[in-house]
Each structure stands twice: as structure tokens, then as C-alpha cells.
Amino acid sequence: MTRKDCDVLIIGSGFGGSVCALRAAEAGLRAIVLERGPRITPEFLTDVQAGRRNPLRGADSHGPFDVQRPAGLIAVMGSCVGGGSHVYTSVTVRARPDVFTEEWPAAITAKTLAQHYDRAEAIIAPSPIPIDLPRTISLESAATVMNQRVERLPLAVEWPADHSTMRATPPFEGVRAEVAAWLRGGHGVRRRSLDRTYLGAAELRGADVRPLHEVTVIEPERGGFVVHGNRLAAGPQGRFSLRAERMILAAGALNTVRLLLSCRELHRTLPAIGPALGERFYTNGDDGALLLGGRVPAERDAGPLVTAWLDGWERDRLMLMDIGLLPPLPWLAARALRSFVGSPSLGEPGRSAWIIGAMGLDRTPLRLALRNKRLICDRTATTSAFARRTRDRLQSLADALGASLVLPPAAIASPGSFTVHAMGGARMADDPVKGVTDGLGRVHSYPGLYVADASLFSSPIGVAPSLTVAALAEHVMEHLLQP
């Protein structure tokens, strides 16, 4: 038998991969984590703010923001050690119990996941904002008019000792400084990213995390698997191969599905993966808009990126979330927006624009596939009923605040799809014809090969998925580690 480099090799270091790394290391297994992105250090953030580092991932840059544009889709995700935990809004919530229907395998129910949610929350330690900020109060005021409930969201951040400092208005020091602040978690708070929780604990226990390592091929061999890939900082001489008894794909829904499709159809190393691969991919209903004028808060604050959302689950399976305020509009930008929207009362110069994010239980199924060796996203309809309902609710929120609504341009909103919460495509199912993985995250037909990211989702969940990914990874590892 060929000598193995580790017991468990994990591809990706986000909410799935970090959990797997910690639990493997705790069990005394040799674990290697391969991450295609860089480490995010204080020096890295200083370089982003100073313009010495590109925050975007590209052909010649290794930034943490990865914007992918396969035909029919725009997807934004994290690409760094800690994955999406460095670029998300810090919202850490459980999926509603009623999403775990018969679409999911028998092993996955709200009851069976509860203990895994508990374990993940104990380590990530989210908590709601401890003070009132003007934008939170404005959202609660609008909710009263709309007869809806507001939830102050549990956030994976560390609050300043003096909570009142979050009420300060941070100076606008340019786009780069705003990007750096986003990566930190806000102007006056610090995000609890995974390299400070799960992944940091895994490294202390011996897990070997390797940044700038991108896997391109997975190949079964006797007694395990071998992966081939590129060391991205090493140029054309940077090819590598590693062997492990067990392999866990946790690269994020889009990247995991792409890698499996490539192995099945291009490299022919995983030909037995069934027809469900790429099917039932979802965007989680992601959408958004700007609110300007009216009773929109006048100034920004130094609080977290998000504070609360309008909980429209019972009525619409939809959430509208505060994502903070843009810097004050300069005179020319305000004039252009007034012309675009056709409202003379729209946001005067010097006023901020409020970003509102939307997500929910959009069951419109998409399909990921390879065409001419490139990933594409097929959809049957250009606009779903859910998307139309989302726009209606955004307008209702604007009306409740006496504000003007600015929707995304058509180039972003249609005819394709947009997501920051990609999920599905390697779904769990007890029947290998209906799913790529079983209820324990095992890839059908390939013992020892697992998936532990949002591609596992058998259906959309309608809320931010980070905690559910972590809970599913806890579930996968609980069974992987059994004798």
C-alpha cells in the first residue's frame, strides 16, 4: 500500500473544513487542510487599506473576495484561511426547523441537528448587539408600520469594552479602508473568524493548514485517495500530490461541485458519481437594494456590518436585513441617483444610503454543469415568484420609511442569478440516483470520500447558512470518527 501523507485530507477551510479539522485533530488523526487562499493577518489588512494588496481573487492576485461569473450566475464567496468567515456579515443563525422536510435524508432532521448546532454555537459564540444603534431603531420603527417582527441577530464578533464607541461616525478614508473594515468585521468591532475559533484550535492540536494550495484532481487509489494540485505562490513549478486514507471536500458549494464535475467528466477519475451532481443548486433567494432619503438614518456608525433583520418567515419565508450605510453621497452621485430613480426627494448630498439585503426560501432549482470545460449555471425561468415577492417587500420597507428604493441594475439581477449563499449541487439523499452524498456526507460509490459544505444541502434553508454548514460538518465528523 502506498504511504499516506495524512489520515484525513480536507479541501477548504471554511465553516465545514474548519470543523472537520478540529474534530480530526482532537481524535489524534493526522489532518492536512488545503486552502487556495491566503492567510488574513493584521499586516494583510494594512496592505489592503494602503493599496498594496488586491482584496479580490484573480489570475494574478490572491485576495479573500472571490467573485465568480460562470455563465448564468454571479457568486461571491471567501477565498482565504477561514473561508467565508472573513467576508460574511457575521450572522450566525440556525435554520428554521420546518426546512428539514422529507427532501432531506432520514439521518437529517431538526432534532438530530440540534446537538450539532449546540456544539458549533459553543465555539463560534455569537451574540446580538448590546446597544441600540440608529439603524436598528429605524428598522424596528419600520417593522411596526409593516406589522412585522424584528430580530436582533446573533453575530460572531467581539464587542468593544465601551459599547458606546459603536455609535461614533467613522471617517470615510476611501474604498480600500472600507474593504479593510469589512474584513475586520466593522469599524469598531472585531469578527470572530474561524482561524480564531475552530481552525485556530485545530492548528494548536496539530492540524497542518496549507494556504495557497489549490486542488485540481481527486483520484481513488488502493486504501484511499490522491489529490493533485498547484501551489499558487510557487509559479509553474508548484505542482503537488498528497495521499490520504480519507478525503473531505469542503471547498464551498460552487467549488466542490466544479471539482467533482471535473473529476467525473474531464479527468475521468470519479466516473461513478451519479446524475444528481450539479442538480438542485440554489441561491437562497439572495437579493438587495439601497434605501435613500425619508427616515433612513443620516449617519453611519462604527458598529457591526449587520444588526438586525425584518423576520418575514411566517408570511413570505423571507428576511430583509440591515447591512449598514454607505458613506455620504457626493453631490454628483446624489444627482445621478435622483435622475435614475426619478425622485426629487431622493437622498440629498451628504446623506448616507442604507444597504438592505434579502434572503429566503427561494426553491427555484438551478443546475450546474460543464460546457466546453467551463462551469455554467442553467435555470428554467429568468424571474421567480419569490424574487418578485422580495421586490414587493423591499418596496414596502421603503414606503414605511418614506424612502426611495434603488434596485440592482438589470445586468446583475437578470437574466442570470446572484448569490452570496451558494448551496446544493451535491445534495444529500438516501437514494444515490437522487443525491451525490448520503445522510452521513459520504459520496455514493466512493467509500472514504466525504463532503462537508453547503453543497450538501438537500433544499435551500432561507437564512445565512454558516451555522448549518458547521452543524452538518459536526454531524459528518461524528460518524466519520466512529470505529
Secondary structure, 3 states (H helix, E strand, C coil): CCCCCEEEEEECCCCCHHHHHHHHHHCCCCEEEECCCCCCCHHHHHHHHHCCCCCEEECCEECCEEEECCECEEEEEECCCCHHHHCCCCECCCCCHHHCCCCCCCCCCHHHHHHHHHHHHHHHCCECCCCCCHHHHHHHHHHHHHCCEEEECCECEECCCCHHHHHCCCCCCCHHHHHHHHHHCECCCEECCHHHCHHHHHHHCCCEEECCEEEEEEEEECCEEEEEEEECCCHHHCEEEEEEEEEEECCCHHHHHHHHHHHHHHCCCCCCCCCCCCCCEECCCCEEEEEECCCCCCCCCCCECCCEEEEEHHHHCEEEEEEEECCCCCHHHHHHHHHHHCCCCCCCCCCCCEEEEEEECCCCCEEEEEECCEEEEEECCCCCHHHHHHHHHHHHHHHHCCCEEECCCHHHHCCCEEECCCEECCCECCCCCCCCECCCCEECCCCCEEECCHHHCCCCCCCCCHHHHHHHHHHHHHHHCCC
